[in-house]
Amino acid sequence: MNEFAIPALHTNAEAILWVLLSTALFTVIFAAAKFADGAVGTFQILFCATSALS
């Protein structure tokens, strides 16, 4: 068996989890902008949320 098969699988699984996590986070932030009924722009919420995380 190839000794590099397990780390590659782990790397792929890790990448998939990062994509799912970032998509879920973006969905929550985007939904918050929609629930604000236009009082706050979507890009404002995205910018403020990403600024707070870094």
Beta strands, then each sheet from edge to edge (+ up, - down):
end
